[in-house]
Amino acid sequence: MSLASALRRVRAATLTLVRPLGPEDCAIQSDPDVSPAKWHLAHTTWFFETFVLLPHAPGYRAFHPAFGFLFNSYYETVGERHERPRRGQLSRPDLETVLAYRAHVDQALDGLLAAAAPPLAAVLAPLLELGLQHEQQHQELLLMDIKHVLGTQPLRPAYRQDLPQAARCAAAPLDWIELPGGQVRIGHDGRGFAFDNELPKHAALVPPHALASRPATCGDYLAFLADDGYRRADLWLADGWDFAQRHRWEAPLYWQRDAAGAWLVYTLGGLRELREEEPVCHLSFYEADAFARWSGARLPTEHEWEAAARPAWPGAPSATTLHPEPAPHGAGLQQLHGTVWEWTASAYLPYPGFQPLPGSLGEYNGKFMSGQMVLRGGCCATPAGHARPSYRNSFQPGKRWPFTGMRLARDL
């Protein structure tokens, strides 16, 4: 597929994601971490305008002089920006104007690519590829954010009424896959795209260990709840215990009881009965760590996870349900991708010899390598083909609104 075709496909996919939403849905910000859908539509467009069109398209003028301020996310070297917690206060530009902004930039990108001579095309190619990958990240974030917007409203409306549910089944047994450890190679292998935080490839020493064959399930986590897991300080890191008490956590995000005391869970398809065979989702690192300790296990390091996942990496799964589906019954490591982002025990730090991208794009990853934990794998909202074994996601340890779960590990 040509770069121009990929650009049109990815940009169109973002519009498909907002099609079930009304203008009111697209404007709401339910938490400082959650951005309105309208902002995602505009920010991904601003990225192409700022880093591709304005520097490289002769005669191109910004669609609106204020949009650089409104839709810059965190690029200090590009200029001032609207505060993140106040994105939901922007009634203007309205959704129609933001969609017109997207169309304007898309048309300019098409024209630039059609007219670019080979030397310019070679300069544009890595910028456009980064922009496409960036937009796919925001497609996933848009689904996470709209789930929080709708899932925290009293009516608990569905994002889409037509989302199917996986067939009921017995939970796959949890097997322990023993791995010998040793010196392993970590990082991107050089084939295809990679973000700078996946580089450079380097050696790491991994001890003998075992990984759970599947992510932890809701049934597994219900046993933790039944054993007073949220009331036992001995299971929690000190920061996690303080965080859980301060926020009055009693269960994962989106879990609630009905009048009879049965557990329900909010999904992008609406409020549904909790199914024990499904992977548990929307856990903070603190909850995942406490559950692992209660289980007599631990979370894997990112090096352990990648070394195990690389030879077992699956094909791109179908994400038609936009909800974590039960693990299949089978041998080996299951659901490494397409289910839940899996917390690891690794802090988000640069690899040895890490070099950020030059210029303003160097702010993309490097400056966030502090105070966050690494997640691996991809989730049910990750666009097909976007994740890979070396992909490093990261969040602060108290965050629960992403599609985050866990896979247990233990020492041998």
C-alpha positions in Angstrom: 0.0 0.0 0.0 1.3 3.4 -0.9 1.9 6.1 1.7 -0.9 8.2 0.2 -3.3 5.3 0.4 -2.3 4.5 3.9 -2.8 8.2 4.8 -6.4 8.2 3.4 -7.2 4.9 5.1 -6.0 5.9 8.5 -7.6 9.4 8.4 -10.9 7.9 7.3 -10.8 5.4 10.1 -10.8 8.2 12.7 -13.9 9.7 11.1 -15.6 6.2 11.3 -14.9 6.1 15.1 -16.8 9.4 15.7 -19.7 8.5 13.4 -21.8 7.1 16.3 -21.4 10.2 18.4 -23.3 13.5 18.4 -21.8 16.9 18.7 -22.5 17.0 22.5 -20.7 13.6 22.9 -17.6 15.0 21.1 -17.3 18.1 23.3 -17.3 16.6 26.8 -14.2 16.1 29.0 -15.0 13.8 31.9 -11.6 13.9 33.5 -8.4 16.0 33.1 -6.7 12.9 31.5 -9.6 12.4 29.1 -9.7 14.6 25.9 -12.9 15.3 24.0 -13.4 13.4 20.7 -13.5 16.8 18.9 -10.0 17.6 20.3 -8.6 14.3 19.0 -10.0 15.0 15.6 -8.4 18.5 15.6 -5.1 17.5 17.3 -4.2 14.7 14.8 -4.9 17.2 12.0 -2.8 19.9 13.7 0.1 17.3 13.8 0.1 17.0 10.0 -0.4 20.7 9.4 2.4 21.7 11.8 5.1 19.1 11.0 4.4 18.3 7.3 2.4 21.1 5.5 3.7 24.3 7.1 7.4 23.4 6.7 7.2 21.6 3.3 4.1 22.7 1.3 4.9 25.8 -0.7 2.3 28.6 -0.1 0.4 26.6 2.5 -1.3 28.8 5.1 -2.7 27.5 8.4 -6.4 26.9 8.4 -6.9 29.1 11.4 -4.3 31.2 13.2 -5.5 30.1 16.7 -5.6 26.4 16.0 -1.9 26.0 16.8 -2.6 27.2 20.3 -5.8 25.2 20.8 -4.7 21.9 19.5 -1.0 21.6 20.4 -0.7 18.9 23.0 2.6 19.2 24.8 5.2 20.5 22.3 7.0 23.3 24.2 9.2 24.2 21.2 6.2 24.7 18.9 4.6 27.4 21.1 2.0 28.0 23.8 -1.1 25.8 24.1 -4.5 25.6 25.7 -4.4 23.8 29.1 -5.1 20.1 28.9 -7.7 20.0 31.8 -9.7 22.7 30.0 -10.1 21.1 26.6 -13.7 20.3 27.4 -14.5 24.0 27.8 -14.0 24.7 24.1 -17.4 25.1 22.6 -15.7 26.7 19.5 -14.6 25.7 17.1 -17.7 23.5 16.7 -17.6 20.0 15.4 -18.5 21.1 11.9 -15.5 23.5 11.7 -13.2 20.8 13.0 -14.3 18.4 10.3 -13.8 21.2 7.7 -10.3 21.6 9.2 -9.6 17.9 8.6 -10.9 18.1 5.0 -8.7 21.1 4.3 -5.6 19.5 5.6 -6.3 16.2 3.9 -6.7 18.0 0.6 -3.4 19.8 1.1 -1.6 16.6 2.0 -2.9 14.9 -1.2 -1.7 17.8 -3.3 1.7 17.8 -1.6 2.2 14.1 -2.1 1.1 14.2 -5.7 3.5 17.1 -6.6 6.5 16.0 -4.4 9.7 15.4 -6.4 11.8 12.3 -5.2 14.1 14.3 -2.8 11.1 15.9 -1.0 9.2 12.7 -1.0 12.1 11.1 0.8 12.0 13.8 3.4 8.2 13.5 3.8 8.0 9.7 4.1 9.2 9.4 7.7 7.2 12.4 8.8 4.0 11.0 7.3 4.6 7.6 8.7 5.1 9.1 12.2 1.9 11.1 11.7 0.0 7.9 10.7 1.2 6.0 13.7 0.4 9.0 15.9 -3.1 9.1 14.6 -3.6 5.4 15.3 -2.5 6.0 18.9 -5.2 8.7 19.1 -7.8 6.3 17.6 -7.2 4.1 20.5 -7.2 7.0 23.0 -10.4 8.3 21.4 -12.2 5.0 22.2 -10.7 5.0 25.8 -11.8 8.6 26.3 -15.3 8.3 24.9 -15.8 5.2 27.1 -15.0 7.3 30.1 -17.2 10.1 28.9 -20.2 7.9 28.4 -19.5 5.4 31.2 -19.4 8.0 33.9 -22.8 9.5 33.0 -25.9 8.4 34.9 -27.6 6.9 31.9 -24.5 4.8 31.0 -25.3 5.1 27.3 -23.7 2.7 24.7 -21.1 4.1 22.3 -22.5 1.6 19.8 -25.7 -0.5 20.1 -24.5 -2.9 17.4 -21.3 -4.2 19.2 -21.4 -8.0 19.5 -20.5 -10.0 22.6 -18.2 -13.0 22.5 -19.9 -16.3 23.0 -20.1 -17.6 26.6 -17.5 -20.2 27.4 -15.6 -21.7 30.3 -12.5 -19.7 31.3 -9.3 -21.1 29.8 -7.1 -22.7 32.5 -4.1 -20.8 33.7 -0.9 -22.6 32.8 2.6 -21.6 33.7 4.9 -21.3 30.7 8.5 -21.9 32.0 11.2 -19.8 30.2 14.9 -20.5 30.7 16.1 -16.8 30.7 19.6 -15.8 29.8 20.9 -13.0 27.6 18.2 -11.7 25.2 18.0 -8.9 22.6 15.4 -6.2 23.4 14.2 -3.5 21.1 13.0 -3.0 17.6 14.5 -5.3 15.0 14.7 -2.7 12.3 11.8 -4.1 10.1 9.1 -1.5 9.6 8.2 1.4 11.7 9.3 2.0 15.3 9.0 4.8 17.8 12.2 6.2 19.2 11.5 4.7 22.6 11.9 1.2 21.1 15.5 1.9 20.2 18.3 1.0 20.2 18.2 -2.7 20.3 20.4 -4.0 23.1 21.2 -6.9 25.3 19.4 -7.6 28.6 19.8 -10.4 31.1 16.6 -12.2 32.1 16.5 -14.8 34.9 14.6 -18.1 34.6 10.9 -17.5 35.2 7.4 -18.5 34.2 4.7 -16.5 32.6 0.9 -17.1 32.9 -0.5 -18.5 29.7 -3.3 -15.9 29.6 -4.1 -12.6 31.2 -5.9 -12.6 34.6 -9.7 -12.9 34.3 -12.6 -11.2 36.0 -13.2 -14.5 37.9 -9.6 -14.4 39.1 -10.1 -10.9 40.3 -13.4 -11.6 42.0 -11.5 -14.0 44.3 -9.2 -11.2 45.2 -12.2 -9.0 46.0 -13.8 -11.8 48.1 -10.6 -12.1 50.1 -10.8 -8.4 51.0 -8.1 -7.4 48.6 -9.0 -3.7 48.7 -8.9 -3.7 52.5 -5.5 -5.4 53.2 -2.7 -2.9 53.3 -0.1 -5.7 53.3 -0.9 -6.5 49.7 -0.3 -2.9 48.4 2.6 -0.6 47.7 2.5 2.3 50.1 1.7 4.8 47.3 -0.9 2.5 45.9 -2.6 2.0 49.2 -2.8 5.7 49.8 -4.1 6.2 46.2 -6.8 3.5 46.6 -8.0 4.9 49.9 -8.0 8.4 48.7 -10.1 7.5 45.6 -12.2 5.0 47.5 -11.5 2.1 45.2 -13.5 -1.1 45.8 -13.3 -2.7 42.4 -12.0 -2.0 38.9 -13.2 1.0 37.0 -16.6 0.4 35.3 -17.6 -2.3 37.7 -20.9 -1.8 39.7 -23.5 -3.9 41.5 -27.1 -4.1 40.5 -30.0 -4.1 43.0 -29.6 -7.8 43.7 -25.8 -7.4 44.4 -24.7 -9.0 41.1 -21.7 -7.4 39.3 -22.2 -5.5 36.1 -19.6 -3.9 33.9 -19.9 -0.9 31.6 -18.6 -1.6 28.0 -18.6 0.4 24.8 -21.8 -1.6 24.0 -23.4 -0.4 27.3 -23.9 -1.9 30.7 -23.7 -5.7 30.8 -23.4 -8.7 33.1 -19.9 -9.3 34.3 -18.5 -12.4 32.8 -15.9 -14.3 34.8 -14.1 -15.8 31.8 -13.2 -12.3 30.3 -9.9 -10.7 31.0 -10.1 -8.2 33.8 -9.6 -4.7 32.5 -9.3 -1.0 33.6 -6.9 -1.7 36.5 -4.2 0.6 37.7 -0.7 -0.6 38.1 -1.3 -0.5 41.9 -4.2 -2.9 41.6 -2.4 -5.2 39.3 0.6 -5.3 41.6 -1.6 -6.0 44.7 -3.4 -8.8 42.8 -0.1 -10.3 41.8 1.2 -10.3 45.4 -2.1 -11.8 46.6 -1.7 -14.5 44.0 1.8 -15.4 45.2 3.2 -14.1 42.0 4.5 -10.9 40.5 4.3 -8.8 37.3 6.7 -9.6 34.6 9.5 -7.1 33.6 9.2 -5.6 30.2 12.3 -7.6 29.1 10.7 -10.9 30.2 7.5 -10.0 28.4 9.2 -9.0 25.1 11.6 -12.0 25.1 8.7 -14.4 25.5 6.3 -12.5 23.1 8.7 -12.2 20.2 8.7 -15.8 19.0 5.0 -16.2 19.9 3.7 -13.0 18.3 0.3 -13.5 16.8 -1.3 -12.1 13.7 -3.5 -9.0 14.0 -6.7 -10.0 15.9 -10.2 -8.9 15.1 -11.5 -6.2 17.4 -15.2 -6.2 16.5 -16.4 -6.3 20.1 -14.2 -3.4 21.4 -14.1 -5.4 24.7 -11.6 -7.9 26.1 -12.7 -11.4 24.9 -12.1 -14.7 26.7 -8.8 -16.5 26.1 -8.9 -19.5 23.7 -8.2 -22.9 25.1 -4.8 -23.9 23.8 -1.2 -24.4 24.6 1.4 -21.7 25.0 1.1 -18.0 25.6 -2.4 -16.6 24.6 -3.7 -13.1 24.0 -0.4 -11.3 23.8 -2.1 -8.7 21.6 -5.6 -7.4 21.1 -7.0 -7.9 24.5 -5.6 -5.7 27.3 -2.5 -3.6 27.7 -0.5 -5.6 30.3 1.2 -3.8 33.1 4.8 -4.7 33.7 7.1 -4.2 36.7 9.4 -1.9 34.7 9.6 1.8 35.0 9.4 3.7 31.8 13.1 4.7 31.2 15.3 5.2 28.1 17.1 2.2 26.7 21.0 2.4 26.8 22.1 4.7 24.1 18.6 6.2 23.5 18.5 9.2 21.2 15.3 11.2 20.7 14.2 12.4 17.3 15.8 15.7 16.2 13.9 19.0 16.6 10.4 19.4 18.1 9.6 15.8 17.4 12.2 14.9 20.0 9.5 15.8 22.6 7.3 12.9 21.4 8.6 10.3 23.9 11.8 11.2 25.7 10.6 13.8 28.1 7.9 11.5 29.5 10.4 8.9 30.8 9.8 9.6 34.4 7.1 8.5 36.9 5.4 6.0 34.5 5.3 2.3 34.2 5.6 0.3 31.0 2.7 -1.7 29.5 3.0 -4.2 26.6 0.9 -6.0 24.0 -1.9 -3.8 22.8 -5.6 -4.0 23.6 -9.1 -4.5 22.0 -9.1 -0.8 20.9 -5.6 -0.9 19.3 -5.8 -0.6 15.5 -4.9 -3.8 13.6 -1.3 -3.9 12.7 -0.3 -1.0 15.0 1.3 -3.0 17.9 4.5 -5.2 17.8 6.5 -7.1 20.3 8.9 -4.1 21.0 6.1 -1.5 21.3 6.3 0.3 24.7 3.2 2.0 26.1 3.3 3.8 29.4 1.0 5.4 32.0 1.3 6.7 35.5 0.6 3.9 38.0 -2.7 5.3 39.2 -4.4 5.5 35.8 -7.4 3.1 35.1 -9.3 4.6 32.2 -7.1 2.8 29.5 -7.8 -0.8 28.6 -5.2 -2.1 31.1 -4.9 -5.5 32.6 -2.1 -7.9 33.6 -0.4 -11.2 33.1 1.2 -12.9 36.1 4.8 -14.0 36.3 6.8 -15.9 38.9 10.4 -16.9 39.6 11.8 -20.3 39.0 
